[in-house]
Amino acid sequence: MNEQMRSMNRVLILMVALVIGALRLVPPAQAQQQLTLYSQVNGSVDAGSTHSWTFSAHSGEVLSFQVEAASASLDPRLTIIDRAGNRLIDNDDYAYPETRDSLLEAITMPRTETYTAIVSGFNGSAGEYTLTMLPGFARLAARDGLGEGTDWTPIDDELDASLTEGQLSLSIAGNSQRGAAFGGLEPLADVGARVLVRDVSGVNGWIVGLATRRNGDDYYLLEISDDGLWRFSVVQDGEATTLRDWINHPNIVPGKTAFSLSVIARDTGFEFLYDDGYIGMVSDATLTEAGEVGLTVAAVSGDSSQTAAVFSDLALTTPLRVDGERIIPQEVSIAVGQAMALALQRRHVVSPSGAMSLTVPEATVEYARPGVQRLMLGGGIAYTNFALGGTVDIVPAIRGQGGCGLVFRFASETDYTLAFLDATGGYGVSQRQGENFLPGLFGESSAFAGGGSRHLLVISDENTVYFYVDGSYVGTLENPAQEGQVGAAVVNFEGITTTCRYSNLWLWEWD
């Protein structure tokens, strides 16, 4: 028995030694690679290998990532995974053939946790690269908005302002007085503005704010109060009109005197973050021209009221464009209804000025003949510009070729557009005119074959239709803008029985 015990001890000692040895083999540099906002990091990947960078993010935080090849031999690919190793999203080429670099712009982080950005070489390519993570959008317009060379001037006589070593101090006193200062930064319409409030204090409370699209005395204003509320207003000729009155959010900590504040503005949509966590959004079309970003403080009610705040690290980002055109994401994150519509707004795919016009929890279409069988949705309402998405379970016959699709721009039985996916992995978008379907978008992917549950997304924007399957962009079709109904469909290429079970269908519409 003693000999047996000694043998077991030797085995345990050997196992511990192997574990310790394995831990020593982990390269310490790899374990310490951290990705932080604004910093551009460098790396190199060998053929068939990967390079990992970890970063922390808050729930609802909006981040952009860009990998640029520093070696002509590298075709970089970027993948984001969560702490459990689940893949969230990736990109190979965001604007091929103009560039082979990778871009994930305005990505919404689903949870507060640690994530990993993995860089690899597509198809065995290798070489050096740079990786950048930014808040908001992917182009850095200003990193040191409170630094040397800026000239921060109050536009209100009651406001005192001083700029010292990259920190702007603002103070104001009086009953409900507000003051704003601007530094002559590049005028922008679509912008992600982020600033650190280093310290804020007040008598009777305090209010601190971030302004956007300022021209003259007109600007938008996000404000945070000491009791944990936020408000959004449009200021014109010195008079403020409240667009969203004081409202609380669990992410805002009442009484906290140091935090970050962000506004992400695109077209008519404005999104707000506190300590990089989402707190709300507003749509408004009062001010649409490019304008300056500024900072504000306000005193609360009472003659003795006063507020003082110190700001630093003001940064501005804007959407990255190719030849002046917006970039169509190669992949989008799949969600249900409002959450997915919001994510698409952030990524410049749909207009933020719209509304959720249609939701259908469940729908089933079955057909046993060749052709298209439609189930129209929305009670005959017609739409022009929209995003229509949902999940479909494709149940094809044992033999034969059938699929499921989305019908839109439906004007009559012989005038509509169809986006479909069949059980073999074939997909397409085509317009029906009379008895025939016109040549359109057609392709095939083994990744979509076999039927089962698939997510379909159609975006109809003026004269262009974008089609996504399981969140992957599969193509574009130029299709004349036409007001029409929408629906779900079975698509049979021969006389078989195909069943399509749809769930969580939704439609986001805009003018």
C-alpha positions as CSV (number, residue, x, y, z in Angstrom):
1,M,0.0,0.0,0.0
2,N,2.9,2.4,0.9
3,E,4.5,1.7,-2.5
4,Q,1.2,2.4,-4.2
5,M,0.8,5.7,-2.3
6,R,4.4,6.7,-3.2
7,S,3.6,6.0,-6.9
8,M,0.5,8.1,-6.8
9,N,2.5,11.0,-5.2
10,R,5.1,10.8,-7.9
11,V,2.3,11.0,-10.5
12,L,0.8,14.1,-8.8
13,I,4.2,15.7,-8.5
14,L,4.9,15.1,-12.2
15,M,1.5,16.5,-13.1
16,V,2.1,19.7,-11.1
17,A,5.5,20.0,-12.7
18,L,4.1,19.7,-16.2
19,V,1.4,22.4,-15.4
20,I,4.1,24.8,-14.1
21,G,6.3,24.1,-17.1
22,A,3.4,24.8,-19.4
23,L,2.6,28.1,-17.7
24,R,6.2,29.1,-18.1
25,L,6.0,28.4,-21.8
26,V,3.3,31.1,-22.3
27,P,5.0,34.1,-23.8
28,P,4.5,36.9,-21.3
29,A,4.3,39.6,-24.0
30,Q,1.2,37.8,-25.5
31,A,-0.5,37.6,-22.1
32,Q,0.0,41.3,-21.5
33,Q,-1.2,42.7,-24.9
34,Q,-3.9,45.2,-24.1
35,L,-5.9,47.4,-26.5
36,T,-6.9,50.8,-25.3
37,L,-8.8,53.7,-26.9
38,Y,-6.9,55.8,-29.4
39,S,-3.6,53.9,-29.2
40,Q,-2.3,52.5,-32.5
41,V,-0.7,49.1,-31.8
42,N,1.7,47.2,-34.1
43,G,2.0,43.5,-34.6
44,S,3.0,40.7,-37.0
45,V,1.3,37.5,-38.0
46,D,2.8,34.4,-39.5
47,A,1.0,32.3,-42.1
48,G,-1.7,30.3,-40.4
49,S,-1.2,32.1,-37.0
50,T,-3.2,34.7,-35.1
51,H,-2.5,37.7,-32.9
52,S,-4.8,38.6,-30.0
53,W,-5.4,41.8,-28.2
54,T,-7.8,42.1,-25.2
55,F,-9.9,45.2,-24.3
56,S,-12.7,46.1,-21.9
57,A,-16.0,47.5,-23.0
58,H,-19.3,48.6,-21.4
59,S,-22.8,47.4,-22.3
60,G,-24.0,49.5,-25.3
61,E,-20.6,51.1,-25.9
62,V,-20.0,52.0,-29.5
63,L,-16.5,51.1,-30.8
64,S,-14.6,51.1,-34.1
65,F,-11.7,48.9,-35.1
66,Q,-9.4,49.1,-38.1
67,V,-6.5,46.8,-39.1
68,E,-4.2,48.3,-41.7
69,A,-1.6,46.1,-43.4
70,A,2.0,47.4,-43.0
71,S,3.3,44.7,-45.3
72,A,2.1,44.3,-48.9
73,S,2.0,40.5,-48.4
74,L,-0.7,40.7,-45.6
75,D,-4.4,40.6,-46.2
76,P,-5.6,41.1,-42.7
77,R,-8.7,39.7,-41.1
78,L,-10.2,40.9,-37.8
79,T,-12.4,38.9,-35.5
80,I,-14.0,40.0,-32.2
81,I,-14.8,37.3,-29.6
82,D,-16.3,37.6,-26.1
83,R,-14.8,36.2,-22.9
84,A,-16.4,32.8,-23.4
85,G,-14.8,32.6,-26.9
86,N,-18.0,33.2,-28.8
87,R,-17.5,35.0,-32.1
88,L,-19.3,38.3,-32.2
89,I,-18.4,39.7,-35.7
90,D,-15.5,39.8,-38.1
91,N,-14.3,41.4,-41.3
92,D,-11.8,40.7,-44.1
93,D,-12.0,43.4,-46.7
94,Y,-14.3,46.4,-46.1
95,A,-13.8,48.0,-49.5
96,Y,-12.3,45.5,-51.9
97,P,-10.5,46.1,-54.3
98,E,-9.7,49.7,-53.2
99,T,-8.2,48.2,-50.0
100,R,-7.7,44.8,-48.3
101,D,-7.6,46.3,-44.8
102,S,-10.2,45.3,-42.2
103,L,-12.8,47.6,-40.6
104,L,-15.5,47.1,-38.0
105,E,-17.1,50.5,-37.6
106,A,-19.6,51.6,-34.8
107,I,-20.0,48.2,-33.3
108,T,-22.3,47.9,-30.3
109,M,-20.8,45.9,-27.5
110,P,-23.5,43.6,-26.0
111,R,-22.2,43.3,-22.4
112,T,-19.8,44.8,-19.9
113,E,-16.9,42.4,-20.0
114,T,-13.5,41.8,-21.5
115,Y,-13.3,41.0,-25.2
116,T,-10.5,39.9,-27.6
117,A,-9.6,41.3,-31.0
118,I,-8.0,38.6,-33.1
119,V,-5.9,39.5,-36.2
120,S,-5.0,36.9,-38.8
121,G,-4.0,36.7,-42.4
122,F,-6.6,35.8,-44.9
123,N,-5.9,32.6,-47.0
124,G,-2.5,32.1,-45.3
125,S,-1.1,35.6,-45.9
126,A,1.4,37.0,-43.4
127,G,3.0,40.3,-42.5
128,E,3.0,43.3,-40.2
129,Y,-0.1,45.4,-39.3
130,T,-1.4,48.3,-37.2
131,L,-4.6,48.0,-35.1
132,T,-6.6,51.0,-33.8
133,M,-9.6,51.1,-31.5
134,L,-11.7,54.3,-31.4
135,P,-14.9,55.4,-29.6
136,G,-17.8,56.1,-32.0
137,F,-16.7,56.1,-35.6
138,A,-13.5,55.0,-37.4
139,R,-11.9,58.2,-38.5
140,L,-10.1,60.3,-35.8
141,A,-10.9,63.9,-36.6
142,A,-9.4,65.4,-33.3
143,R,-7.6,63.6,-30.5
144,D,-6.5,66.6,-28.4
145,G,-9.4,68.9,-28.7
146,L,-8.4,70.8,-25.6
147,G,-4.7,70.9,-26.4
148,E,-2.2,73.4,-27.8
149,G,-3.5,75.4,-30.7
150,T,-7.1,75.4,-29.7
151,D,-8.9,78.6,-28.7
152,W,-11.8,78.0,-26.4
153,T,-14.0,81.0,-26.1
154,P,-17.3,81.5,-24.3
155,I,-20.3,82.6,-26.3
156,D,-22.1,83.7,-23.2
157,D,-21.0,86.7,-21.1
158,E,-21.8,85.0,-17.8
159,L,-19.4,82.1,-18.4
160,D,-15.7,82.1,-17.2
161,A,-13.3,79.9,-19.1
162,S,-9.6,79.1,-18.8
163,L,-7.5,76.5,-20.7
164,T,-4.4,75.1,-19.0
165,E,-2.3,72.2,-20.1
166,G,-5.0,70.4,-21.9
167,Q,-7.7,71.0,-19.3
168,L,-10.6,73.4,-19.8
169,S,-12.2,75.0,-16.7
170,L,-15.7,76.4,-17.0
171,S,-17.7,78.2,-14.2
172,I,-20.9,80.1,-14.1
173,A,-23.1,81.6,-11.3
174,G,-26.7,82.8,-11.1
175,N,-30.3,81.5,-11.2
176,S,-30.5,78.9,-13.9
177,Q,-27.7,80.4,-15.9
178,R,-26.1,78.4,-18.8
179,G,-22.9,79.0,-20.6
180,A,-21.2,77.3,-23.6
181,A,-17.6,77.5,-24.9
182,F,-16.3,76.4,-28.3
183,G,-12.7,75.9,-29.4
184,G,-12.8,76.4,-33.2
185,L,-12.6,72.6,-34.0
186,E,-13.5,71.2,-37.4
187,P,-17.2,71.6,-38.1
188,L,-18.8,68.2,-38.4
189,A,-22.4,66.9,-38.8
190,D,-21.8,63.2,-38.3
191,V,-19.6,62.9,-35.3
192,G,-18.7,60.9,-32.3
193,A,-17.7,63.3,-29.5
194,R,-16.2,62.0,-26.2
195,V,-14.9,64.1,-23.3
196,L,-13.8,63.4,-19.8
197,V,-15.4,65.4,-17.0
198,R,-12.5,65.5,-14.5
199,D,-14.4,67.2,-11.8
200,V,-17.6,69.1,-11.4
201,S,-19.0,70.8,-8.3
202,G,-21.8,73.3,-7.5
203,V,-23.9,75.2,-5.0
204,N,-27.4,73.9,-5.0
205,G,-26.4,71.2,-7.5
206,W,-24.8,71.2,-10.9
207,I,-25.3,70.6,-14.6
208,V,-22.6,69.8,-17.2
209,G,-23.0,69.3,-20.9
210,L,-21.6,68.5,-24.4
211,A,-22.8,70.5,-27.4
212,T,-22.7,69.6,-31.1
213,R,-23.5,71.2,-34.5
214,R,-23.0,74.7,-33.3
215,N,-23.4,77.5,-35.9
216,G,-23.6,81.0,-34.4
217,D,-25.9,80.8,-31.4
218,D,-27.5,77.5,-32.5
219,Y,-26.5,74.1,-31.3
220,Y,-27.7,70.8,-29.8
221,L,-27.0,70.2,-26.1
222,L,-26.8,67.0,-24.0
223,E,-26.8,67.8,-20.2
224,I,-26.2,65.6,-17.1
225,S,-27.3,66.8,-13.6
226,D,-25.9,65.9,-10.2
227,D,-29.1,63.9,-9.3
228,G,-28.4,61.4,-12.1
229,L,-30.7,62.7,-14.9
230,W,-30.0,63.6,-18.6
231,R,-31.7,66.1,-20.9
232,F,-31.3,66.9,-24.6
233,S,-32.2,70.3,-26.1
234,V,-31.8,72.4,-29.2
235,V,-30.6,75.9,-28.6
236,Q,-31.5,78.6,-31.1
237,D,-30.7,82.3,-30.7
238,G,-29.9,81.6,-27.1
239,E,-33.3,80.0,-26.3
240,A,-33.4,76.3,-25.5
241,T,-36.2,74.0,-26.6
242,T,-36.3,70.7,-24.7
243,L,-36.4,67.6,-27.0
244,R,-36.2,65.1,-24.2
245,D,-36.7,66.4,-20.6
246,W,-34.9,65.2,-17.6
247,I,-34.9,61.4,-17.4
248,N,-32.9,58.9,-15.4
249,H,-31.0,55.8,-16.5
250,P,-29.4,53.1,-14.4
251,N,-25.9,53.8,-16.0
252,I,-25.9,57.3,-14.5
253,V,-24.5,57.5,-11.0
254,P,-26.1,60.4,-9.0
255,G,-23.6,62.6,-7.4
256,K,-20.6,61.2,-9.3
257,T,-18.2,64.1,-10.1
258,A,-15.9,62.4,-12.6
259,F,-17.1,60.5,-15.7
260,S,-17.0,60.4,-19.5
261,L,-19.7,61.9,-21.7
262,S,-20.3,61.1,-25.3
263,V,-22.7,62.1,-28.1
264,I,-22.8,60.1,-31.4
265,A,-24.6,62.1,-34.1
266,R,-25.6,60.8,-37.5
267,D,-28.1,62.5,-39.8
268,T,-31.1,63.1,-37.6
269,G,-30.1,60.6,-34.9
270,F,-28.4,61.3,-31.6
271,E,-27.1,58.7,-29.2
272,F,-25.8,59.4,-25.7
273,L,-23.3,57.6,-23.5
274,Y,-22.2,58.1,-19.9
275,D,-19.0,56.4,-18.8
276,D,-19.2,54.7,-22.2
277,G,-22.5,53.1,-21.4
278,Y,-25.6,53.7,-23.4
279,I,-28.2,56.0,-21.7
280,G,-30.6,57.1,-24.5
281,M,-31.2,58.5,-28.0
282,V,-33.3,61.2,-29.7
283,S,-34.2,61.9,-33.4
284,D,-34.5,65.5,-34.5
285,A,-34.0,67.4,-37.8
286,T,-33.8,71.0,-36.6
287,L,-30.1,71.4,-37.2
288,T,-28.6,69.3,-40.0
289,E,-25.5,71.3,-41.1
290,A,-22.0,70.6,-39.9
291,G,-21.0,72.5,-36.8
292,E,-18.6,72.8,-33.9
293,V,-18.5,70.6,-30.8
294,G,-18.4,72.5,-27.5
295,L,-18.7,72.2,-23.7
296,T,-21.2,73.7,-21.3
297,V,-22.0,74.2,-17.6
298,A,-25.2,75.4,-16.1
299,A,-26.3,76.5,-12.6
300,V,-29.5,75.3,-11.1
301,S,-32.4,77.4,-9.8
302,G,-31.6,79.8,-7.0
303,D,-29.8,83.2,-6.8
304,S,-26.8,81.6,-5.0
305,S,-26.4,78.7,-7.5
306,Q,-23.1,78.2,-9.2
307,T,-21.4,75.4,-11.1
308,A,-17.7,74.7,-12.0
309,A,-16.3,71.9,-14.1
310,V,-13.0,70.7,-15.5
311,F,-12.8,68.9,-18.8
312,S,-10.0,67.0,-20.6
313,D,-9.4,64.5,-23.4
314,L,-11.9,65.8,-25.9
315,A,-11.8,63.5,-29.0
316,L,-13.9,63.6,-32.2
317,T,-14.4,60.7,-34.6
318,T,-16.3,60.7,-38.0
319,P,-17.5,57.9,-40.3
320,L,-14.8,56.4,-42.6
321,R,-15.7,56.8,-46.3
322,V,-14.3,55.4,-49.5
323,D,-14.3,57.9,-52.5
324,G,-16.8,60.0,-50.5
325,E,-19.3,57.1,-50.2
326,R,-20.5,55.3,-47.1
327,I,-19.1,51.9,-46.4
328,I,-21.7,49.0,-46.5
329,P,-20.9,46.6,-43.6
330,Q,-19.9,43.1,-44.7
331,E,-21.5,41.7,-41.6
332,V,-24.1,42.9,-39.1
333,S,-25.0,41.7,-35.7
334,I,-28.3,39.8,-35.5
335,A,-30.8,40.9,-32.9
336,V,-34.6,41.3,-32.6
337,G,-36.5,44.3,-33.8
338,Q,-35.6,47.6,-32.1
339,A,-32.2,46.4,-31.0
340,M,-31.1,45.5,-34.5
341,A,-32.6,48.6,-36.0
342,L,-30.5,50.7,-33.5
343,A,-27.3,48.7,-34.4
344,L,-28.0,49.3,-38.1
345,Q,-28.4,53.1,-37.4
346,R,-25.0,53.2,-35.7
347,R,-23.4,51.6,-38.7
348,H,-24.9,54.0,-41.2
349,V,-27.1,51.3,-42.9
350,V,-30.5,52.7,-42.0
351,S,-31.8,56.2,-41.2
352,P,-32.2,57.1,-37.6
353,S,-35.2,59.3,-38.4
354,G,-37.5,56.3,-38.9
355,A,-39.8,54.3,-36.7
356,M,-40.6,50.6,-36.0
357,S,-43.7,50.3,-38.3
358,L,-44.3,46.5,-38.2
359,T,-43.7,43.6,-35.9
360,V,-44.9,40.0,-36.6
361,P,-44.1,37.4,-33.9
362,E,-44.9,34.4,-36.1
363,A,-46.1,33.6,-39.6
364,T,-46.1,30.4,-41.7
365,V,-46.3,29.9,-45.5
366,E,-46.6,26.5,-47.2
367,Y,-46.7,25.7,-50.9
368,A,-46.8,22.5,-53.0
369,R,-46.5,23.9,-56.5
370,P,-43.8,25.5,-58.6
371,G,-43.6,29.3,-58.2
372,V,-44.0,31.9,-55.4
373,Q,-46.6,31.7,-52.7
374,R,-46.9,35.0,-50.7
375,L,-48.3,36.0,-47.3
376,M,-48.7,39.8,-47.2
377,L,-48.1,41.5,-43.9
378,G,-49.0,44.9,-42.5
379,G,-52.6,45.1,-43.5
380,G,-52.0,46.5,-47.0
381,I,-49.7,49.4,-45.9
382,A,-47.1,50.4,-48.5
383,Y,-43.5,51.2,-47.7
384,T,-40.6,52.8,-49.7
385,N,-37.5,53.0,-47.6
386,F,-37.1,50.4,-44.9
387,A,-35.2,47.5,-43.3
388,L,-37.2,44.2,-43.1
389,G,-35.7,41.4,-41.1
390,G,-36.6,38.2,-39.3
391,T,-35.7,34.5,-38.8
392,V,-37.1,31.8,-41.0
393,D,-37.1,28.0,-40.5
394,I,-36.8,26.4,-44.0
395,V,-38.5,23.0,-44.1
396,P,-38.0,21.7,-47.6
397,A,-39.3,18.5,-49.2
398,I,-37.0,15.4,-48.9
399,R,-36.3,15.9,-52.6
400,G,-36.4,18.9,-54.8
401,Q,-35.4,22.5,-54.5
402,G,-37.4,25.0,-52.5
403,G,-36.7,28.0,-50.3
404,C,-38.1,31.0,-48.4
405,G,-38.0,34.7,-49.0
406,L,-39.2,38.2,-48.3
407,V,-41.5,40.1,-50.8
408,F,-41.3,43.9,-50.9
409,R,-42.2,46.8,-53.2
410,F,-45.3,44.8,-54.0
411,A,-47.6,46.7,-56.3
412,S,-49.5,43.8,-57.9
413,E,-49.3,40.1,-58.6
414,T,-46.9,40.7,-61.4
415,D,-45.0,43.7,-60.0
416,Y,-42.9,43.1,-56.9
417,T,-39.3,42.3,-55.7
418,L,-38.3,39.1,-54.0
419,A,-35.2,38.2,-51.9
420,F,-34.9,34.5,-51.2
421,L,-32.7,31.7,-49.8
422,D,-33.2,28.1,-50.8
423,A,-32.2,24.9,-49.0
424,T,-29.2,24.3,-51.2
425,G,-27.6,27.6,-50.2
426,G,-28.7,29.5,-53.3
427,Y,-29.8,33.1,-52.7
428,G,-31.0,36.0,-54.8
429,V,-32.9,39.3,-55.3
430,S,-35.0,39.8,-58.4
431,Q,-37.8,42.0,-59.6
432,R,-40.9,40.5,-61.2
433,Q,-42.3,42.2,-64.2
434,G,-45.2,40.5,-65.8
435,E,-44.7,36.8,-66.1
436,N,-41.0,36.9,-65.7
437,F,-38.3,37.8,-63.1
438,L,-35.7,40.2,-64.4
439,P,-31.9,39.3,-64.1
440,G,-30.8,40.3,-60.6
441,L,-28.6,39.2,-57.8
442,F,-27.9,35.5,-57.6
443,G,-25.3,33.4,-55.7
444,E,-24.7,30.3,-53.8
445,S,-22.9,29.5,-50.5
446,S,-22.4,26.1,-48.8
447,A,-22.6,28.0,-45.5
448,F,-26.3,28.6,-46.0
449,A,-27.2,25.1,-47.3
450,G,-29.3,22.5,-45.6
451,G,-32.4,24.4,-44.6
452,G,-32.9,25.0,-40.9
453,S,-33.1,28.4,-39.1
454,R,-31.7,31.4,-41.1
455,H,-31.9,35.2,-40.6
456,L,-32.9,37.3,-43.6
457,L,-32.5,41.0,-43.8
458,V,-33.5,43.3,-46.7
459,I,-32.6,47.0,-46.7
460,S,-34.5,49.1,-49.3
461,D,-32.9,52.5,-49.6
462,E,-34.1,54.7,-52.5
463,N,-33.0,52.9,-55.6
464,T,-30.7,50.3,-53.9
465,V,-31.5,47.0,-52.2
466,Y,-29.0,45.4,-49.8
467,F,-29.4,41.7,-48.8
468,Y,-28.0,39.9,-45.8
469,V,-28.2,36.2,-44.9
470,D,-27.3,35.2,-41.3
471,G,-25.9,38.7,-40.8
472,S,-23.5,38.3,-43.8
473,Y,-23.8,40.8,-46.7
474,V,-24.4,38.8,-49.9
475,G,-25.0,41.6,-52.4
476,T,-26.7,44.7,-53.8
477,L,-29.3,45.2,-56.4
478,E,-30.2,48.4,-58.1
479,N,-33.9,48.5,-57.9
480,P,-36.1,51.5,-58.8
481,A,-37.7,53.1,-55.7
482,Q,-41.3,52.1,-55.5
483,E,-43.9,52.3,-52.7
484,G,-45.3,48.8,-52.1
485,Q,-46.4,46.2,-49.6
486,V,-44.2,43.6,-47.9
487,G,-44.7,40.0,-47.1
488,A,-43.2,36.5,-46.5
489,A,-43.0,33.9,-49.2
490,V,-42.3,30.3,-50.2
491,V,-40.2,29.9,-53.4
492,N,-40.5,26.6,-55.2
493,F,-38.4,25.8,-58.3
494,E,-40.4,22.6,-58.9
495,G,-43.6,20.9,-57.8
496,I,-42.6,20.1,-54.1
497,T,-44.0,21.0,-50.7
498,T,-42.0,23.6,-48.9
499,T,-42.9,25.1,-45.5
500,C,-41.4,28.5,-44.2
501,R,-42.0,29.3,-40.6
502,Y,-41.1,32.9,-39.8
503,S,-40.5,34.5,-36.4
504,N,-39.7,38.0,-35.0
505,L,-40.3,39.7,-38.3
506,W,-39.9,43.5,-38.0
507,L,-39.8,46.6,-40.3
508,W,-38.0,49.9,-39.7
509,E,-39.3,52.6,-42.0
510,W,-38.1,56.1,-42.9
511,D,-38.9,58.8,-45.4
